[in-house]
Amino acid sequence: MVEAGTDRFGVEIKEATNFVNVELFLVDLASYAPVDAFYEKVEREVPRLDILVENAALAQVEFIPTPDGWEHQ
């Protein structure tokens, strides 16, 4: 789920916090299928989740529906 070049964020967090158990997952929030896949992956592979940082900083000026029929933001 991690895109090329983004692994540096996990490295930066590890260096800044001295916490080595950092995993980075990128999730496409444009539809629910990737969100469901992320949930299933975390449920299967992550025994404990202490911190979740979410960032979906995008604002559309016009209404654009997602493939699921929700407003795309």
C-alpha positions in Angstrom: 0.0 0.0 0.0 3.0 2.3 0.3 3.8 4.3 -2.9 7.4 4.7 -4.1 9.1 7.5 -2.4 6.7 7.9 0.5 8.6 5.4 2.8 10.7 8.4 3.8 7.8 9.7 6.0 8.0 6.5 8.1 11.8 6.9 8.4 11.4 10.6 9.4 8.9 9.6 12.1 11.2 6.9 13.4 14.1 9.3 13.6 12.1 12.1 15.2 10.5 9.9 17.9 13.1 7.0 18.3 10.1 4.7 18.0 11.0 1.9 15.6 7.6 0.2 15.2 6.2 2.7 12.6 4.3 1.5 9.6 3.0 3.7 6.8 -0.1 2.9 4.8 -1.5 5.1 2.1 -5.2 4.7 1.3 -7.1 6.1 -1.6 -10.2 7.7 -0.1 -12.0 8.3 -3.4 -14.1 5.2 -2.9 -14.9 2.7 -0.2 -13.2 -0.3 -1.7 -9.6 0.8 -0.8 -10.8 1.9 2.7 -12.4 -1.6 3.2 -9.2 -3.2 1.9 -7.1 -1.1 4.4 -9.4 -2.1 7.2 -9.1 -5.8 6.3 -5.3 -5.5 6.1 -5.0 -3.8 9.5 -7.4 -6.3 11.0 -5.3 -9.2 9.7 -1.8 -7.8 10.2 -1.7 -5.3 12.9 -2.0 -6.7 16.4 -2.2 -3.3 18.1 -2.9 0.2 16.9 -1.7 2.9 19.2 -1.8 6.0 16.9 -3.6 6.6 13.6 -2.8 9.8 11.7 -5.3 10.5 9.0 -5.0 13.3 6.4 -7.5 13.7 3.6 -6.8 17.4 2.9 -8.6 18.1 -0.4 -11.6 20.3 -1.1 -13.6 20.2 -4.4 -15.4 23.4 -5.5 -18.0 21.5 -7.4 -20.0 18.4 -6.4 -18.4 15.3 -7.8 -19.8 11.9 -6.7 -17.6 8.9 -5.9 -18.2 5.6 -7.7 -20.2 4.7 -4.5 -22.4 7.8 -4.9 -21.0 9.8 -2.0 -19.6 13.3 -2.4 -16.0 13.3 -3.5 -13.9 15.5 -1.2 
